[in-house]
Amino acid sequence: MARIRKKGTAALGLAVAGALALSACGSSSAQAGGSGKVTLTFWENYGTQLSLLNAAKNLIGAYEKLHPDITIKMVSQPANNYFSLLQASAISHTGPDLAVMWTGLYLPPYAQILANVRPYIKQSTFANIEGLQWGAQDFNSSKQILAMPVDAQFYMGFYNKKDFAKAGISQAPQDWSQLFTDCSKLRKVGVTPIVYGNASAAYSGEFNPWYDFSYMMIGALKPSQWQDLYSGSIPWTSPVVAAQVNEWHQLYVKGCVNSDALTDTNNVGQFVSGQAAMVTGDGSWDVGQYTQQMGSNVGAFVPPYSTTPQHGVVYFPGDAISVMQESPYKQQAADFLAFMDSPAGAVQIAKAGLIPDITHFVSTNALNQQMLDFVQKDGYTVYPMLDNVTQPDIVNVGYQVLPAALVGQASVSSALAALAAKHNELPAQQRSTYAAYFGG
């Protein structure tokens, strides 16, 4: 979102210092004296991500209506240091019952403060979840379930159909060559081809390169080879990686993206208004806004960062919710998560414009279904979110060096060398398997 997404670099640190100072900030569950009523506290870090925020509000409203003895108090926490606050609250025993969590390699650092919800939820609920393994211990869905997915997310490009028609473009580009050709056509009619910025999915207010970089690696590598990046079998400085980033840099050189790509705070507004024809650093979490503001004028397309027609897509449960280990009401909290990932909960998630992480889900939102069709009908190869399956230390470096490579503030070779250097600094166990990152 993700993530989102979707994810800021400051979220990756663990906080142990200052826990006692946070004792006044935490909000633990409270049971009304003698009434049998329970209040659950839910921490979220959604910030400006209105679709996720609305989904949570929908779910809570629907669940409280069905269970009048349960109250769920939603508490917004600052996105930039959310996970540090969560870690500290667990240490000081002042934390929530429920908390937003991210899947993939964002999860292991917090595994010790999360409850295993498997004993509290029926197996039939787990069986219907699409990406359950990415919230499980060792990423094995038969083991402990530490985070329940909220929605299935696509990293995705979107295009303005009126702008395409104005430039005489009949379909979305599918590879680098078509993209550069369309770029020239759009510039001739006075439209910015691709708009970048930090207004979409910017939890920390910074340019997020990992959406585009995911598609650059889809255009170059098979899904299994992404684990070779993780292990170092394919170095970050390899020619196949460098070639893709060089093409990405050429988008800036040739004027295919806005000159203020790293700092533009109105990129979404420029796309919606038709000043820009495409956004690529985006995802399904913005579908609700685009559908509302653009109607049928918006289409989804897979960022075509490939020398041959792109045929892979990022489809992954980026956002999740966990029950905290310290919660005295694990069963009640888990019951809410079971509702979230049930057919009734899926209705509330879809109402917010998101895609529930339910197997074989069919959306009534045309734009969401267009993305689902890439997987369900068109046979696109499914990839995870690259920043969710790459070591967090490397993700952090990527936030620093990849945007600089895009706009020429750093060379492509120096940017990739920085990723490789960070990889070489990692402990050996963090370069073996994803599961080993849990430390088990």
HELIX and SHEET records of a PDB file:
HELIX    1   1 THR A    9  LEU A   12  5                                   4    
HELIX    2   2 LEU A   20  LEU A   22  5                                   3    
HELIX    3   3 LEU A   50  LEU A   66  1                                  17    
HELIX    4   4 TYR A   82  ILE A   91  1                                  10    
HELIX    5   5 GLY A  104  TYR A  106  5                                   3    
HELIX    6   6 PRO A  108  ILE A  113  5                                   6    
HELIX    7   7 ARG A  118  TYR A  120  5                                   3    
HELIX    8   8 GLN A  123  ALA A  127  1                                   5    
HELIX    9   9 LEU A  132  GLY A  135  5                                   4    
HELIX   10  10 GLN A  137  PHE A  139  5                                   3    
HELIX   11  11 LYS A  161  LYS A  166  1                                   6    
HELIX   12  12 TRP A  176  LYS A  188  1                                  13    
HELIX   13  13 TRP A  210  ILE A  218  1                                   9    
HELIX   14  14 PRO A  223  SER A  231  1                                   9    
HELIX   15  15 PRO A  239  VAL A  253  1                                  15    
HELIX   16  16 ASN A  267  SER A  273  1                                   7    
HELIX   17  17 SER A  284  ASP A  286  5                                   3    
HELIX   18  18 VAL A  287  MET A  294  1                                   8    
HELIX   19  19 GLY A  295  ASN A  297  5                                   3    
HELIX   20  20 LYS A  330  MET A  340  1                                  11    
HELIX   21  21 PRO A  343  LYS A  351  1                                   9    
HELIX   22  22 ALA A  366  GLN A  376  1                                  11    
HELIX   23  23 LEU A  386  ASN A  388  5                                   3    
HELIX   24  24 PRO A  392  LEU A  406  1                                  15    
HELIX   25  25 VAL A  412  GLU A  425  1                                  14    
HELIX   26  26 ALA A  428  ARG A  431  5                                   4    
HELIX   27  27 ALA A  435  PHE A  438  5                                   4    
SHEET    1   A 3 ALA A  30  GLN A  31  0                                        
SHEET    2   A 3 VAL A  38  GLU A  44 -1                                        
SHEET    3   A 3 ILE A  70  SER A  76  1                                        
SHEET    1   B 5 ALA A  30  GLN A  31  0                                        
SHEET    2   B 5 VAL A  38  GLU A  44 -1                                        
SHEET    3   B 5 LEU A  98  TRP A 102  1                                        
SHEET    4   B 5 ASP A 319  VAL A 323 -1                                        
SHEET    5   B 5 MET A 148  PRO A 149 -1                                        
SHEET    1   C 4 THR A 192  ILE A 194  0                                        
SHEET    2   C 4 ALA A 276  GLY A 283  1                                        
SHEET    3   C 4 GLN A 153  ASN A 160 -1                                        
SHEET    4   C 4 VAL A 298  PHE A 301 -1                                        
SHEET    1   D 5 THR A 192  ILE A 194  0                                        
SHEET    2   D 5 ALA A 276  GLY A 283  1                                        
SHEET    3   D 5 GLN A 153  ASN A 160 -1                                        
SHEET    4   D 5 GLY A 312  PHE A 316 -1                                        
SHEET    5   D 5 THR A 381  TYR A 383  1                                        
END                                                                             
